[in-house]
Amino acid sequence: MSHRRLSDPQTGPHGWGSAVSTYPLRGAAERLLFIDLLKAVGAQLIVLHHLAFYGPMSDWTHRLAPDLVSWFSQDARMAVQIFLVVAGFLAARSMAPGAVPRNTPFMAQLGQRYVRTALPYIAALVVAMLCTELARRWMAHDSVSPPPGLWQFLSHALLLHTLLDMDSLSAGVWYVAIDFQLYALLLAVLWLSRRLPASSAWAMAFTALLVAASLFHFNTDSDWDSWALYFSGAYGLGALAYWTTHDDEAWRNGRWLMGALVAMALMALTIDFRERIALALMVCLALACAQRQGWLFTWPRSRVVAYLSRISYAVFLLNFSVALVVNAWFTRYGSHDSVTQTGGVLLAWLACNVAGALFYRWVEQPLGRLKLRRKPAAVLPLGSQKV
């Protein structure tokens, strides 16, 4: 079956560009604590959405708490908008600090992004295929995908599966491909802007045009939901939230642009109200306020939140696979009653986080260190401005 369509933000969700974005920190130990909170909460909502959306355990839980399960199944999917906006914010902060595009070769930067994103993702695809085969031994259910062919696997590894309309090997992996498209699109905007006078102004202008095109056209047509332009409204709002608020001078010059963006988004919602866009706008404004008021770096101070943020990408990559195995085991060996199966749902939620923590420790971190051993390319911004 196609997990992609069932977990699409239009008809179902998922999201993680933010989780694979790294922080270009002002200090070595400094974290963006407010973004940690968004990522931690968003990741748990996505896990619970998948647990509620894909049965069969949640079918039993629905008898005990129908409203709660229905909310997680249908509305928690909107958490993908959090990750889209945060991903745009972090990408802008990394690729064009101070709205000054970095003078890095286009393909080198895109290749680095692919490596950082794809290495743990491909490892998780292998885990997903193994978990699917294990689940197949214990239950027959629509959530168990047929064995993949070589081309299906390669299309996933190359992040082309959404464009080729391939059935997904796991729920939510469509987002990894979309995030890469969005990153490439913003990178292209910055590459073009760098070749023009007043590159910062052009970067913001081109990004604002992408936001407008998405909000008023592409995002209104689900036929575009395999392409970055469908999601560039939320992503661009995040990027512009960073560029217009990163310091006092940026805010003096950019507050009118931020006001115009808010007005444009409200106009788009008036024409065609979409909850996902309303949420993206709220996250954009929250990030802008957090950066202007200073609590982007200072709130909340919680080790639990920080840790859940660090493992959020790993949890995202593995949660469906782990939940599928737990669902299959409880279907085969558990009592078919609401209390037992609800216990299985809670166990699956815990198992998803434990598996994510282990994957982060033993797979994602080592793969990240492999990348860091390579000699980094020069990433100085144009001119003499330092980051």
C-alpha positions, -999 to +999 in steps of 0.1 A: +000+000+000+011+036-004+021+050+030+028+083+013-008+092+006-020+081+040+005+103+058+003+134+035-004+167+052-033+171+028-048+137+035-027+125+064+011+139+076+046+138+085+075+160+088+112+164+095+132+189+076+139+206+109+152+175+124+179+171+098+189+207+099+220+215+120+223+246+142+249+271+131+253+282+167+266+315+181+285+294+207+297+259+207+273+247+234+244+269+225+211+254+213+180+269+200+158+259+229+125+271+215+131+251+183+141+221+205+106+224+220+089+226+186+108+195+173+102+175+205+065+181+206+061+178+169+079+144+168+057+130+195+026+142+177+037+125+145+044+092+163+009+093+180-006+102+146+009+071+130-002+049+159-037+062+157-039+062+119-025+027+112-042-001+130-051-026+141-044-018+178-058+017+175-091+002+162-095-013+197-083+019+215-109+039+195-136+020+215-122+034+247-114+069+236-130+076+202-125+114+203-089+112+213-080+086+187-098+105+160-080+137+169-046+120+167-056+102+135-068+133+117-056+165+134-021+156+148-009+152+112-008+190+111+025+188+131+042+185+097+037+223+093+058+229+124+087+210+107+083+228+074+085+262+090+113+253+113+132+237+084+130+269+064+141+290+094+171+267+100+180+265+063+180+303+060+201+306+091+226+281+078+228+290+041+225+328+044+232+340+079+223+377+080+205+371+047+240+371+030+242+339+008+273+318+016+299+316-012+298+278-014+296+259-047+260+249-054+266+212-060+290+209-031+264+223-007+236+202-021+258+171-019+266+177+017+229+181+024+221+148+007+248+129+026+237+144+060+200+135+052+203+103+033+229+082+052+207+076+083+176+076+061+189+047+040+198+028+071+163+033+084+149+020+051+167-012+056+153-015+091+118-008+077+121-036+052+133-060+079+105-050+102+079-053+075+090-089+068+088-097+105+053-082+108+042-101+077+048-134+097+024-123+124-004-105+107-021-097+073-030-060+072-031-031+048-003-014+066+021-043+057+037-033+024+045-059-003+082-068-007+100-039-025+117-043-058+152-030-065+140+001-084+116+010-056+144+009-031+168+029-053+141+055-060+138+059-022+175+061-017+178+088-043+149+107-029+129+104-061+101+082-049+076+110-045+083+123-080+080+088-095+048+081-075+063+050-059+046+033-030+065+043+002+085+018+021+075+034+054+050+061+065+064+096+064+095+090+043+079+112+016+089+142+038+126+134+036+123+138-002+102+169+000+127+185+025+155+178+001+136+194-027+128+225-006+164+228+004+175+226-032+149+252-042+161+277-015+197+270-024+189+278-061+173+311-050+204+320-030+227+310-059+208+333-082+206+361-057+244+359-051+249+370-087+228+401-084+236+434-066+219+437-032+219+399-029+201+400+005+172+420-009+169+397-039+170+366-018+141+378+004+122+390-027+125+357-046+116+337-014+085+359-009+075+353-045+078+315-039+056+319-007+030+338-027+030+313-056+025+284-032-002+300-010-023+312-039-018+285-064+003+254-058-008+246-023-045+248-033-040+218-057-031+184-042-018+173-076+013+193-067+019+176-034+049+156-047+067+188-055+085+214-033+063+242-046+033+228-028+051+232+005+072+263-002+047+286+014+054+272+049+091+267+042+095+302+029+077+317+058+102+301+081+132+314+060+118+349+060+110+348+097+147+343+103+159+369+078+136+397+090+143+393+127+179+381+132+191+414+145+178+450+151+188+463+117+172+433+100+140+440+119+140+477+111+143+469+074+123+438+073+092+444+096+073+458+066+081+426+047+069+405+076+037+426+078+031+421+041+037+383+045+011+381+073-014+401+052-007+379+022-012+347+042-044+360+057-057+369+022-048+334+010-067+319+039-097+342+032-098+329-004-092+293+005-090+285+042-065+257+050-058+248+086-023+237+076-014+272+063-030+289+094-008+267+116+023+275+095+016+312+099+013+308+137+046+289+139+063+316+117+051+343+140+061+324+171+097+319+157+098+356+148+087+366+183+111+341+199+141+355+180+132+392+186+125+387+223+155+365+229+138+333+241+147+314+210+179+306+229+167+307+265+133+288+268+125+262+278+156+250+297+148+213+299+172+184+294+143+161+285+131+185+257+166+189+244+171+151+243+138+145+226+148+171+200+181+155+194+166+121+187+136+135+168+149+126+133+158+091+144+123+087+160+107+099+129+127+075+107+119+044+128+085+050+144+063+034+118+086+003+115+086-002+153+049+004+156+042-020+128+061-048+146+043-041+179+010-040+161+017-074+145+029-090+178-002-079+197-024-090+168-009-125+168-003-130+206-023-104+225-058-106+238-083-090+214-098-066+239-096-028+242-075-027+274-048-051+261-046-035+227-044+000+242-016-012+264+000-022+231-004+013+217+013+028+248+041+002+246+046+010+209+049+047+217+076+040+243+093+015+219+094+041+191+113+065+214+137+039+227+144+027+192+150+063+181+174+068+210+194+037+201+194+046+164+206+081+172+234+067+194+246+039+172+237+049+137+230+086+132+258+099+153+285+076+139+274+084+103+276+121+112+311+117+124+321+099+092+309+130+073+328+153+096+361+135+089+361+149+053+377+182+047+350+208+048+344+231+019+348+268+024+316+283+035+325+320+039+297+344+030+303+369+003+324+399+013+341+402+046+311+396+069+317+369+094+292+347+111 
